[in-house]
Amino acid sequence: MGSPCVYYLVMDIEVRLFALYKERAGCSEVLVTLEHEANVGDLTREVRSLFPNLAPPGVGIVVAVNADYADLDTPLHEGDEVCLIPPVSGGL
Protein backbone atom coordinates (compact mmCIF):
# COMPACT_ATOMS: atom_id res chain seq x y z
CA MET A 1 0.00 0.00 0.00
CA GLY A 2 1.40 3.42 -0.95
CA SER A 3 1.61 6.61 1.05
CA PRO A 4 -1.61 8.61 1.36
CA CYS A 5 -1.92 11.80 -0.67
CA VAL A 6 -2.36 14.96 1.36
CA TYR A 7 -4.20 17.96 -0.06
CA TYR A 8 -4.49 21.21 1.80
CA LEU A 9 -7.91 22.78 1.39
CA VAL A 10 -7.07 25.85 3.42
CA MET A 11 -4.38 28.51 3.33
CA ASP A 12 -2.97 30.96 5.84
CA ILE A 13 -2.79 34.61 4.82
CA GLU A 14 -0.80 37.08 6.89
CA VAL A 15 -2.58 40.43 6.91
CA ARG A 16 -0.88 43.67 7.91
CA LEU A 17 -2.96 46.39 9.56
CA PHE A 18 -2.08 50.07 9.60
CA ALA A 19 -3.05 53.24 11.51
CA LEU A 20 -6.72 53.17 12.56
CA TYR A 21 -7.13 49.46 11.76
CA LYS A 22 -4.04 48.59 13.80
CA GLU A 23 -5.37 50.66 16.69
CA ARG A 24 -8.87 49.13 16.57
CA ALA A 25 -7.63 45.54 16.21
CA GLY A 26 -4.94 45.92 18.86
CA CYS A 27 -2.31 44.32 16.63
CA SER A 28 -0.33 45.12 13.50
CA GLU A 29 -0.63 41.67 11.89
CA VAL A 30 -3.16 38.87 11.93
CA LEU A 31 -2.95 35.37 10.48
CA VAL A 32 -6.22 34.45 8.73
CA THR A 33 -7.05 30.91 7.62
CA LEU A 34 -9.20 30.76 4.49
CA GLU A 35 -10.42 28.14 2.06
CA HIS A 36 -7.88 27.36 -0.65
CA GLU A 37 -9.63 29.29 -3.46
CA ALA A 38 -10.59 32.34 -1.37
CA ASN A 39 -10.56 35.90 -2.65
CA VAL A 40 -10.23 39.38 -1.15
CA GLY A 41 -13.97 39.52 -0.41
CA ASP A 42 -13.69 36.32 1.65
CA LEU A 43 -10.72 37.78 3.50
CA THR A 44 -12.45 41.06 4.39
CA ARG A 45 -15.53 39.16 5.65
CA GLU A 46 -13.32 37.00 7.87
CA VAL A 47 -11.35 39.98 9.20
CA ARG A 48 -14.61 41.84 9.96
CA SER A 49 -15.85 38.80 11.90
CA LEU A 50 -12.60 38.69 13.90
CA PHE A 51 -12.60 42.45 14.55
CA PRO A 52 -16.20 43.78 14.45
CA ASN A 53 -15.04 47.31 15.38
CA LEU A 54 -12.55 47.53 12.51
CA ALA A 55 -14.84 49.40 10.10
CA PRO A 56 -18.56 50.14 9.99
CA PRO A 57 -20.56 47.68 7.85
CA GLY A 58 -21.22 50.25 5.10
CA VAL A 59 -17.55 51.22 4.77
CA GLY A 60 -15.49 49.28 2.26
CA ILE A 61 -12.06 48.15 3.38
CA VAL A 62 -9.32 48.95 0.89
CA VAL A 63 -7.01 45.99 0.36
CA ALA A 64 -3.62 45.75 -1.32
CA VAL A 65 -2.29 42.37 -2.43
CA ASN A 66 1.41 42.22 -3.27
CA ALA A 67 1.57 46.05 -3.30
CA ASP A 68 -1.34 46.47 -5.78
CA TYR A 69 -4.85 47.61 -4.91
CA ALA A 70 -7.20 44.64 -5.16
CA ASP A 71 -10.89 44.19 -5.98
CA LEU A 72 -13.11 41.94 -3.88
CA ASP A 73 -12.89 39.17 -6.49
CA THR A 74 -9.07 39.15 -6.59
CA PRO A 75 -7.93 35.60 -5.81
CA LEU A 76 -5.55 35.03 -2.92
CA HIS A 77 -2.66 32.59 -2.70
CA GLU A 78 -0.60 31.32 0.22
CA GLY A 79 2.32 33.71 0.72
CA ASP A 80 0.60 36.81 -0.71
CA GLU A 81 1.48 40.06 1.03
CA VAL A 82 -1.86 41.56 2.10
CA CYS A 83 -2.40 44.97 3.68
CA LEU A 84 -5.61 46.61 4.87
CA ILE A 85 -5.51 50.32 4.23
CA PRO A 86 -7.74 52.53 6.39
CA PRO A 87 -9.48 55.61 5.03
CA VAL A 88 -7.34 58.72 5.01
CA SER A 89 -8.76 62.08 5.90
CA GLY A 90 -7.20 65.43 5.53
CA GLY A 91 -7.09 68.39 3.28
CA LEU A 92 -5.99 71.95 3.18
C-alpha positions in Angstrom: 0.0 0.0 0.0 1.4 3.4 -0.9 1.6 6.6 1.0 -1.6 8.6 1.4 -1.9 11.8 -0.7 -2.4 15.0 1.4 -4.2 18.0 -0.1 -4.5 21.2 1.8 -7.9 22.8 1.4 -7.1 25.9 3.4 -4.4 28.5 3.3 -3.0 31.0 5.8 -2.8 34.6 4.8 -0.8 37.1 6.9 -2.6 40.4 6.9 -0.9 43.7 7.9 -3.0 46.4 9.6 -2.1 50.1 9.6 -3.0 53.2 11.5 -6.7 53.2 12.6 -7.1 49.5 11.8 -4.0 48.6 13.8 -5.4 50.7 16.7 -8.9 49.1 16.6 -7.6 45.5 16.2 -4.9 45.9 18.9 -2.3 44.3 16.6 -0.3 45.1 13.5 -0.6 41.7 11.9 -3.2 38.9 11.9 -3.0 35.4 10.5 -6.2 34.5 8.7 -7.1 30.9 7.6 -9.2 30.8 4.5 -10.4 28.1 2.1 -7.9 27.4 -0.7 -9.6 29.3 -3.5 -10.6 32.3 -1.4 -10.6 35.9 -2.7 -10.2 39.4 -1.1 -14.0 39.5 -0.4 -13.7 36.3 1.6 -10.7 37.8 3.5 -12.5 41.1 4.4 -15.5 39.2 5.7 -13.3 37.0 7.9 -11.4 40.0 9.2 -14.6 41.8 10.0 -15.8 38.8 11.9 -12.6 38.7 13.9 -12.6 42.5 14.5 -16.2 43.8 14.5 -15.0 47.3 15.4 -12.6 47.5 12.5 -14.8 49.4 10.1 -18.6 50.1 10.0 -20.6 47.7 7.8 -21.2 50.2 5.1 -17.6 51.2 4.8 -15.5 49.3 2.3 -12.1 48.1 3.4 -9.3 49.0 0.9 -7.0 46.0 0.4 -3.6 45.7 -1.3 -2.3 42.4 -2.4 1.4 42.2 -3.3 1.6 46.1 -3.3 -1.3 46.5 -5.8 -4.8 47.6 -4.9 -7.2 44.6 -5.2 -10.9 44.2 -6.0 -13.1 41.9 -3.9 -12.9 39.2 -6.5 -9.1 39.2 -6.6 -7.9 35.6 -5.8 -5.5 35.0 -2.9 -2.7 32.6 -2.7 -0.6 31.3 0.2 2.3 33.7 0.7 0.6 36.8 -0.7 1.5 40.1 1.0 -1.9 41.6 2.1 -2.4 45.0 3.7 -5.6 46.6 4.9 -5.5 50.3 4.2 -7.7 52.5 6.4 -9.5 55.6 5.0 -7.3 58.7 5.0 -8.8 62.1 5.9 -7.2 65.4 5.5 -7.1 68.4 3.3 -6.0 71.9 3.2 
